[in-house]
Amino acid sequence: MFIEKPGSKEEEERFLYSNLDQEDSHPKTIEGYLEVLESFRISLPSAMVDEALRDGQENCGNKFVEHQVVNGQYRRSREI
């Protein structure tokens, strides 16, 4: 997971956060990611988090789903 610094063009200053900088760069659950997002005051739609948690419980892998927020409204637009 990456959190980009708005407007930054310099590669070494581009990210506010990268999981690749963490000791456990690929955790088995999303709880740590949710804590990071909360610390940056980034909120995710609950339906998106619920789906990710269900995927983890079902050991789902290699799934790509597009989630969008358009005009303040969340929608799960498609599964690829």
Secondary structure, 3 states (H helix, E strand, C coil): CEEECCCCCCHHHCEEEEHHHCCCCCCCCCHHHHHHHHHCCCCCCHHHHHHHHHHHHCCCCCCCEEEEEECCEEEEEEEC
